[in-house]
Amino acid sequence: SLRNNLATKEIPVLLLTARRDKEDIALGFSCGADDYVVKPFKPVDLVERVNKMIAARRKSLVRH
């Protein structure tokens, strides 16, 4: 798993999928995803989510 590997545990994970059932979304987050985007989506929304994930990761790295 990406979260269990020291080299990858800090990399933000965004799932981009057509699977929209609540169970699929819950599974995605339980597997370590930081965000979950369902197709179809607006490109501007995807860019906003990615930017938020990057900003959050930067803040967490500064605290450490």
Summary of the structure (lengths in Angstrom):
residues: 64
radius of gyration: 12.8
end to end distance: 22.3
largest distance: 36.5
contacts: 138
relative contact order: 0.19
helix: 52%
strand: 12%
